[in-house]
């Protein structure tokens, strides 16, 4: 048990709490301590019955059973691996920035699912997989040229990993809506935070609120640690013998610790 405790404490803080909640909430529903009917995202109950906890519990709950257990464990593994890599890689020392990314992705996912439920009458009521996929997508884009290994020895660039996992989850779970929404939300965050302001020279639409910095102070730098001059300025710097291609994160092979 001490080894398990040491491993759990070694997980970076935000990922640790996210991982623990994603284990605890399904367990509570499985044991019947709280009815799973109260853990799903149901927009009508949220809006008209003031059941304001539903977007939060739906983020951590997953109905674990004989037909869904493997899909749950696979995505729990993805949560641990790629959230840890982001939090200790591109967001190292910046817990407020990482929490802001999770909050931004979560809000976008909640809004997307609510619109789909209202307009298309789709029963899309669980947010665990979309949020995990949005984080995995950001990691894959920050390490897009890294060669990763997947099942059966397949190897490809990390930028393709979210779409490979989309197909993989479709095979074992029968749906792609969760993964597709997660990928699209992850792309939205990556574009607004990195691609548009850094490569295209546009304004920065996303900025971590100051109250998050007061709550989770940076150990070094701040959000400006992400900052890299736009592409036009970088080319000028390169011509003057300075600068260089920005480094958004360190790559890892799939399954490496």
Secondary structure, 3 states (H helix, E strand, C coil): CHHHHHHHHHCCHHHHHHHHHHHHHHHHHHHCCCCHHHCCCCHHHHHHCCCCCHHHHHHHCCCCCCCCHHHHHHHHHHHHHHHHHHHHCCCCCCHHHHHHHHHHHHHHHHHHHHHHHHHHCCCCCCCHHHHHHHHHHHHHHHCCCCEEECHHHCEEEHHHHHHHHHHHHHHHHCCCHHHHHHHHHHHHHHHHHHHHHHHCCCCCCCCCCHHHHHHCCCCCCCHHHHCCCCHHHHHHHHHCCCCCCCCCCCCCCCCCC
